């Protein structure tokens, strides 16, 4: 619901895009076997599912890049995405 409100507001204000950051909520399960970049790639092509990133991609947001050490978060190993 919030994503639709944001999207509709951006359309109404004639904005080019919405920029958002998000946690890699399930990355901790894969951190020992792949980089955050590889993990996001696997989520983007739907080979893996991440509670945060998969939801954002499903809501028409696009993955831009990994932001290493941007915020303290154990689950994502301090690695959110833009």
Secondary structure, DSSP 8 states (H G I E B T S, - for coil): -HHHHHHHHHHHTT-S-----B--TTGGGTTTTS-HHHHHHHHHTTSS--TTHHHHHHTT-----EEETSS--TTTTTEEE-
